[in-house]
Amino acid sequence: MPKTAVIAGATGLVGRELLQLLLNGNAYEKVVALVRRPLEIQDDKLIEVVCDFNNLHAYEDLFSAEDIFCCLGTTIKKAKTQEAMYKIDVEYPVAMAKLAHKQGAQHFILISSMNANPNSKIFYSRMKGELEQKIKKLDLPAFSIIHPALLVGEREEFRLGEGAAITVYNLLSKMFSSSKLSSIGIKAHNVAMAMYKIAQLDRNGVKTYSSQELYKLSMKNN
């Protein structure tokens, strides 16, 4: 039976890929994209909602969907402060999860970090760990946590550290298969494909998917 999906973060590296899969696949008859700026995409399935993420409860009716995909995230360079970054990476996704729970959504799929740890001394890892903890406490019917390694793809902004890491990844890719390298780096398209497939699984409870699992899922024939 065709379903409705909600996606936030559709302009990001994985989100862009995932949105196309949601629109082009057969699993969904409606795709609600929560955005801060227009996507400039035309599709009969797409319901684009330019919204204020500080006031998500005003859009709670939109969360009466089967699957909620949260691809939200920013960088300290864009956010300027840790407080602003925390709001985008933690407070917004938690607000989404609460609305999803309230509206009876069946599956919440979240992109987190492979180093997520609420006890980490590193701010980013600690932030992602806290995010996962907060959503786990909501007791959603199904909560899938995505732990990709270094994301490989064309970003809108240049990141010096990631740029150097991707250069190394590209060099290694000439010697090793993508499967073996998936614990180091994984293409955004593979992560998006895995998320799409995970949403179609009949499952309950909390499950965390490693980068290697994501790659295998993305390559698996249906």
C-alpha positions in Angstrom: 0.0 0.0 0.0 1.4 3.4 -1.0 2.5 5.5 2.0 3.3 9.1 3.0 6.8 10.1 3.9 8.0 13.3 5.7 11.6 14.4 5.1 13.6 17.2 6.8 17.0 18.1 5.6 16.3 17.5 1.9 18.9 20.0 0.8 21.8 18.2 2.5 24.2 15.7 1.0 22.2 12.6 1.9 18.8 14.4 2.0 19.0 15.4 -1.7 19.6 11.8 -2.7 16.9 10.5 -0.5 14.3 12.9 -1.7 14.8 11.7 -5.3 14.5 8.1 -4.2 11.3 8.9 -2.3 9.8 10.7 -5.3 10.9 8.2 -7.9 10.1 5.0 -6.0 6.8 3.2 -5.7 6.6 3.0 -1.9 5.1 6.5 -1.4 2.2 8.4 -2.9 3.0 11.6 -1.0 6.3 13.1 0.1 6.2 16.0 2.5 9.4 18.0 2.5 10.0 20.4 5.4 12.4 23.1 4.2 13.7 26.5 5.1 14.0 27.6 1.5 12.2 26.5 -1.7 13.6 23.4 -3.4 12.7 24.4 -6.9 11.6 20.9 -7.7 8.4 20.0 -9.5 6.8 16.6 -8.8 3.2 15.5 -8.4 4.1 13.5 -5.2 5.9 16.4 -3.6 4.3 18.6 -0.9 6.8 21.3 -0.1 6.4 23.2 3.1 8.6 26.1 3.9 8.5 26.2 7.6 9.9 27.7 10.8 11.7 24.9 12.6 11.5 26.9 15.8 7.8 26.5 15.6 7.4 22.9 14.4 4.3 22.3 16.5 2.4 24.5 14.0 2.9 21.8 11.4 2.0 18.8 13.5 -0.7 17.6 11.2 1.9 16.9 8.6 3.5 14.3 10.8 0.5 11.9 10.4 2.7 9.9 8.0 4.0 6.4 8.0 7.7 7.2 7.8 9.6 10.2 9.0 13.2 10.8 7.7 15.3 13.3 9.6 18.5 14.3 7.7 19.0 17.6 9.6 22.5 18.7 10.5 24.8 21.6 10.2 28.5 22.6 10.8 30.0 24.9 13.4 31.1 27.1 10.5 27.5 27.6 9.4 25.9 27.7 12.9 28.6 30.0 14.3 28.1 28.8 17.9 27.7 25.4 19.6 24.3 26.6 21.0 23.0 27.3 17.4 24.4 24.0 16.2 22.8 22.1 19.1 19.4 23.6 18.2 19.6 22.3 14.6 21.2 19.0 15.3 19.3 18.0 18.5 16.4 20.2 19.3 14.8 20.2 15.9 15.1 16.4 15.4 13.7 15.8 18.9 10.8 18.1 18.2 10.1 16.1 15.0 10.2 12.8 16.8 7.8 14.1 19.5 5.3 15.2 16.8 5.8 11.9 14.9 5.0 10.0 18.1 1.9 12.2 18.8 0.6 11.7 15.3 1.1 8.0 15.2 4.0 7.7 12.7 5.3 4.2 12.4 8.9 4.7 11.7 11.5 7.4 12.5 14.7 7.2 10.6 17.5 9.5 11.8 21.0 10.3 10.4 23.3 10.5 13.3 27.1 9.9 13.6 29.2 6.7 13.8 31.0 8.3 16.8 27.8 9.3 18.7 28.4 9.0 22.4 26.6 11.0 25.1 29.7 10.8 27.3 32.2 11.9 24.7 34.5 14.8 25.5 34.1 15.9 21.8 31.2 18.2 21.4 29.9 16.8 18.1 30.0 13.2 19.2 28.4 14.1 22.6 25.7 16.1 20.9 24.8 13.2 18.6 24.8 10.8 21.5 22.4 13.0 23.5 20.2 13.2 20.4 19.9 9.5 20.2 19.2 9.1 23.9 16.4 11.7 23.8 14.6 10.1 20.9 15.0 6.6 22.4 13.1 7.8 25.5 10.0 8.6 23.3 9.4 4.9 22.7 8.5 5.2 19.0 7.1 2.1 17.3 10.3 1.9 15.2 13.4 4.0 15.5 16.3 3.4 13.1 19.6 5.2 13.7 21.9 5.7 10.8 25.6 5.7 11.5 27.5 6.5 8.3 31.2 6.8 8.0 32.7 9.8 6.2 30.1 10.9 3.6 31.4 11.1 0.1 29.6 13.3 -2.4 29.3 16.8 -3.9 28.7 19.2 -1.0 27.4 22.8 -1.4 30.2 24.0 0.9 33.9 23.1 1.0 35.1 21.5 4.3 38.9 21.4 4.6 39.2 18.4 6.9 36.6 16.4 5.1 38.2 17.4 1.7 41.5 15.9 2.8 39.8 12.7 4.1 37.9 12.2 0.9 41.1 12.6 -1.1 42.6 9.8 0.9 39.4 7.8 0.4 39.5 8.2 -3.3 43.1 7.0 -3.4 42.2 4.0 -1.3 39.2 3.3 -3.6 41.7 2.4 -6.4 43.1 -0.4 -4.3 40.1 -1.6 -2.3 36.4 -2.3 -3.0 33.7 0.1 -1.8 32.5 -2.7 0.5 35.8 -2.9 2.3 36.1 0.9 2.4 32.6 1.4 3.8 33.8 1.6 7.4 36.0 4.5 6.4 33.8 6.3 3.8 30.5 5.8 2.1 28.8 7.6 -0.8 25.7 9.7 0.1 23.7 7.8 -2.5 24.4 4.5 -0.7 23.3 5.9 2.6 20.1 7.3 1.1 19.3 4.0 -0.7 19.8 2.1 2.6 17.5 4.5 4.4 14.8 4.1 1.8 15.1 0.3 2.1 15.1 0.3 5.9 11.9 2.3 5.9 10.2 -0.6 4.0 11.2 -3.2 6.5 8.5 -4.6 8.8 10.2 -4.0 12.2 9.8 -2.6 15.6 12.0 -1.1 18.3 15.4 0.6 18.1 18.1 -0.5 15.7 21.4 1.2 14.8 22.9 0.6 11.4 26.7 0.7 10.9 28.3 2.1 7.8 29.1 -1.4 6.6 25.5 -2.5 7.1 24.3 0.6 5.2 26.5 -0.3 2.3 25.4 -3.9 2.1 21.7 -2.9 2.3 22.1 -0.3 -0.4 23.6 -2.9 -2.8 21.2 -5.7 -1.9 18.8 -6.6 -4.7 15.1 -6.5 -3.7 
